[in-house]
C-alpha cells in the first residue's frame, strides 16, 4: 500500500485525515489527485484556500493552516 507524506505542523486550524490514497494519488505522490476528486474545489469553495489549488500544491497547505495525513 502506498503512503503519502504527512503535511503537518503545530498550530494548524484543521487536519484532514485520509485512510489510503487512491491509485492516481499514489502514482502521482499527491493527495486527492484523481480527476474526479472534488477535494480541491470544495476546499476552496468552503473558504479554506484563497484560490483553487491543484494536488501538487498539497505540501503548501500548512502555510494556510491546513494539514493532511
MARPA-567754 format. One record per residue: residue number from 0; x, y, z of N, C-alpha, C in turn; residue in three letters. Coordinates in steps of 0.2 Angstrom, whole numbers, padded with zeros to 4 digits, m for minus. Layout:
  resi     nX     nY     nZ    caX    caY    caZ     cX     cY     cZ  resn
   NUM      X      Y      Z      X      Y      Z      X      Y      Z   ALA
...
***
This chain:
  resi     nX     nY     nZ    caX    caY    caZ     cX     cY     cZ  resn
     0   0004  m0006   0000   0000   0000   0000   0004   0006   0000   UNK
     1   0003   0011  m0004   0007   0017  m0005   0005   0022   0001   UNK
     2   0010   0025   0004   0009   0030   0009   0011   0037   0007   UNK
     3   0007   0042   0007   0009   0049   0006   0012   0052   0012   UNK
     4   0017   0057   0011   0020   0060   0017   0014   0065   0020   UNK
     5   0015   0065   0027   0011   0070   0031   0013   0077   0029   UNK
     6   0008   0081   0029   0009   0088   0029   0006   0091   0035   UNK
     7   0010   0092   0040   0008   0094   0047   0013   0098   0050   UNK
     8   0011   0102   0055   0015   0106   0059   0011   0109   0065   UNK
     9   0014   0111   0070   0010   0114   0076   0006   0120   0074   UNK
    10   0000   0120   0077  m0004   0126   0076  m0009   0126   0070   UNK
    11  m0010   0121   0067  m0015   0121   0061  m0022   0122   0063   UNK
    12  m0026   0125   0059  m0033   0126   0060  m0037   0120   0059   UNK
    13  m0035   0115   0055  m0039   0109   0053  m0034   0104   0050   UNK
    14  m0035   0098   0051  m0031   0092   0048  m0036   0088   0045   UNK
    15  m0035   0086   0039  m0039   0081   0035  m0035   0075   0035   UNK
    16  m0039   0069   0038  m0036   0063   0038  m0039   0058   0033   UNK
    17  m0035   0055   0029  m0037   0050   0024  m0035   0043   0027   UNK
    18  m0038   0038   0023  m0036   0031   0025  m0031   0028   0021   UNK
    19  m0032   0029   0014  m0027   0026   0010  m0027   0030   0003   UNK
    20  m0022   0032   0000  m0023   0035  m0006  m0025   0031  m0012   UNK
    21  m0029   0034  m0016  m0032   0031  m0022  m0026   0029  m0027   UNK
    22  m0027   0026  m0032  m0022   0024  m0037  m0019   0030  m0040   UNK
    23  m0022   0034  m0042  m0020   0040  m0046  m0015   0044  m0041   UNK
    24  m0018   0045  m0035  m0014   0049  m0030  m0008   0046  m0028   UNK
    25  m0008   0039  m0027  m0002   0035  m0026   0003   0036  m0031   UNK
    26   0001   0035  m0037   0005   0036  m0043   0008   0043  m0044   UNK
    27   0005   0048  m0042   0007   0055  m0043   0011   0057  m0037   UNK
    28   0009   0054  m0031   0013   0056  m0025   0010   0062  m0022   UNK
    29   0003   0064  m0023   0000   0069  m0021  m0007   0067  m0018   UNK
    30  m0010   0071  m0013  m0016   0069  m0010  m0022   0071  m0015   UNK
    31  m0027   0067  m0015  m0033   0069  m0019  m0032   0071  m0026   UNK
    32  m0028   0067  m0030  m0026   0069  m0036  m0030   0066  m0042   UNK
    33  m0035   0061  m0040  m0039   0058  m0046  m0043   0064  m0049   UNK
    34  m0044   0063  m0056  m0048   0068  m0060  m0055   0069  m0057   UNK
    35  m0058   0064  m0054  m0065   0065  m0052  m0065   0067  m0045   UNK
    36  m0060   0069  m0041  m0060   0070  m0034  m0061   0078  m0033   UNK
    37  m0066   0079  m0029  m0068   0086  m0028  m0065   0090  m0022   UNK
    38  m0060   0086  m0019  m0057   0089  m0013  m0055   0096  m0014   UNK
    39  m0051   0097  m0019  m0048   0104  m0020  m0053   0109  m0022   UNK
    40  m0058   0108  m0026  m0063   0113  m0027  m0067   0114  m0021   UNK
    41  m0069   0109  m0017  m0073   0110  m0011  m0069   0114  m0006   UNK
    42  m0062   0112  m0005  m0058   0116   0000  m0058   0123  m0002   UNK
    43  m0058   0125  m0008  m0058   0132  m0010  m0065   0135  m0009   UNK
    44  m0070   0132  m0011  m0077   0134  m0011  m0079   0135  m0003   UNK
    45  m0077   0131   0001  m0078   0131   0008  m0074   0137   0012   UNK
    46  m0070   0140   0008  m0066   0146   0011  m0060   0144   0014   UNK
    47  m0057   0138   0013  m0051   0136   0017  m0045   0139   0013   UNK
    48  m0045   0140   0006  m0040   0142   0002  m0042   0148  m0002   UNK
    49  m0038   0153  m0003  m0040   0159  m0007  m0041   0158  m0014   UNK
    50  m0038   0153  m0017  m0039   0151  m0024  m0040   0143  m0024   UNK
    51  m0042   0140  m0030  m0042   0133  m0031  m0035   0131  m0032   UNK
    52  m0033   0126  m0028  m0026   0123  m0028  m0026   0117  m0032   UNK
    53  m0021   0115  m0035  m0020   0108  m0038  m0017   0104  m0033   UNK
    54  m0018   0097  m0035  m0015   0092  m0030  m0007   0093  m0029   UNK
    55  m0004   0095  m0033   0004   0096  m0032   0005   0102  m0028   UNK
    56   0000   0105  m0025   0001   0111  m0020   0000   0108  m0013   UNK
    57  m0001   0101  m0012  m0003   0099  m0006   0002   0100   0000   UNK
    58   0009   0101  m0002   0014   0102   0003   0013   0110   0006   UNK
    59   0010   0114   0002   0009   0121   0004   0004   0122   0009   UNK
    60  m0001   0117   0010  m0007   0118   0014  m0005   0120   0021   UNK
    61   0000   0118   0024   0002   0120   0031   0003   0128   0032   UNK
    62   0005   0131   0026   0006   0138   0026  m0001   0141   0027   UNK
    63  m0006   0138   0025  m0013   0141   0025  m0017   0138   0032   UNK
    64  m0013   0135   0036  m0016   0132   0042  m0020   0125   0041   UNK
    65  m0018   0122   0036  m0022   0116   0034  m0017   0110   0034   UNK
    66  m0018   0104   0037  m0014   0099   0037  m0017   0093   0034   UNK
    67  m0013   0088   0031  m0015   0082   0028  m0011   0076   0031   UNK
    68  m0015   0071   0032  m0012   0065   0034  m0016   0059   0032   UNK
***
